[in-house]
Amino acid sequence: MNVLKTIVVGLVFSAMVSPCLADKKDDVARLMKELKAKDAKTRIGAAEELGHIGQIKKSLTEPAVPGLIDALHDSDAGVRKAAANALGKVDPDVQLAVPALTDALKDKASLVRQAAAGALGLIGPDAKDAIPALRETQKDSDRAVNRAASMAIQRIMGRGKK
């Protein structure tokens, strides 16, 4: 009886989740377009929402990773910051994301440098190639940036909390 009950509950749950995932796929496609909108607030919102979706179901945001990497070069610092934060949440292809986030550690805006360091820390041990750049970032004149770099190094080396 318990086995039957478990199967029924599983079927009901999957019937409820499947439409939600389909909606999320549509959302990701829409948000990828919004990353290229004229309005910076729309681009920021799109990057932030992609990060949220990535936390729920990382595989849904895989197609958005190149767009988020492109957004690291946006003219608006808020968009660059949001893109860096999102990349740390969506479990990106490290071959693409780590070099892009490492470059973002040199951004002129301290909030972008801080977000890039935080994202590298969230990626964890797979971001080990960024450690030399993070060590350099620990010398940043902005204390929040150098703290973020220190925390990222700890996480990458497996000594920090995720």
TASULFEN-V959807 format. One record per residue. N is the residue number from 1. PHI is phi in radians with two decimals (NA if undefined). Layout:
N/PHI, N/PHI
This chain:
1/NA, 2/-1.11, 3/-1.14, 4/-1.09, 5/-1.08, 6/-1.11, 7/-1.13, 8/-1.10, 9/-1.07, 10/-1.10, 11/-1.15, 12/-1.11, 13/-1.08, 14/-1.17, 15/-1.17, 16/-1.39, 17/-1.33, 18/-0.94, 19/-1.10, 20/-1.12, 21/-1.17, 22/-1.10, 23/-1.07, 24/-1.12, 25/-1.09, 26/-1.12, 27/-1.08, 28/-1.08, 29/-1.07, 30/-1.14, 31/-1.15, 32/-1.09, 33/-1.20, 34/-1.19, 35/-1.07, 36/-1.91, 37/-1.14, 38/-1.24, 39/-1.44, 40/-1.08, 41/-1.09, 42/-1.17, 43/-1.14, 44/-1.09, 45/-1.05, 46/-1.11, 47/-1.10, 48/-1.08, 49/-1.16, 50/-1.06, 51/-1.09, 52/-1.12, 53/-1.11, 54/-1.07, 55/-1.22, 56/-1.43, 57/-2.58, 58/-1.01, 59/-1.12, 60/-1.19, 61/-1.64, 62/-0.93, 63/-1.17, 64/-1.52, 65/-1.00, 66/-1.04, 67/-1.15, 68/-1.17, 69/-1.13, 70/-1.05, 71/-1.18, 72/-1.16, 73/-1.92, 74/-1.09, 75/-1.23, 76/-1.71, 77/-1.10, 78/-1.11, 79/-1.19, 80/-1.07, 81/-1.11, 82/-1.08, 83/-1.14, 84/-1.09, 85/-1.02, 86/-1.10, 87/-1.06, 88/-1.24, 89/-1.74, 90/-1.70, 91/0.92, 92/-1.30, 93/-1.13, 94/-1.14, 95/-1.08, 96/-1.62, 97/-1.34, 98/-1.07, 99/-1.08, 100/-1.16, 101/-1.22, 102/-1.11, 103/-1.09, 104/-1.18, 105/-1.15, 106/-1.80, 107/-1.02, 108/-1.21, 109/-1.61, 110/-1.09, 111/-1.13, 112/-1.26, 113/-1.06, 114/-1.11, 115/-1.13, 116/-1.11, 117/-1.09, 118/-1.07, 119/-1.12, 120/-1.08, 121/-1.12, 122/-1.17, 123/-1.13, 124/1.43, 125/-0.94, 126/-1.18, 127/-1.71, 128/-1.04, 129/-1.15, 130/-1.51, 131/-1.00, 132/-1.02, 133/-1.18, 134/-1.16, 135/-1.08, 136/-1.16, 137/-1.19, 138/-1.09, 139/-1.58, 140/-0.98, 141/-1.22, 142/-1.53, 143/-1.08, 144/-1.13, 145/-1.21, 146/-1.21, 147/-1.18, 148/-1.09, 149/-1.12, 150/-1.10, 151/-1.14, 152/-1.09, 153/-1.05, 154/-1.06, 155/-1.18, 156/-1.12, 157/-1.47, 158/1.42, 159/-1.89, 160/-2.02, 161/-1.39, 162/-1.52
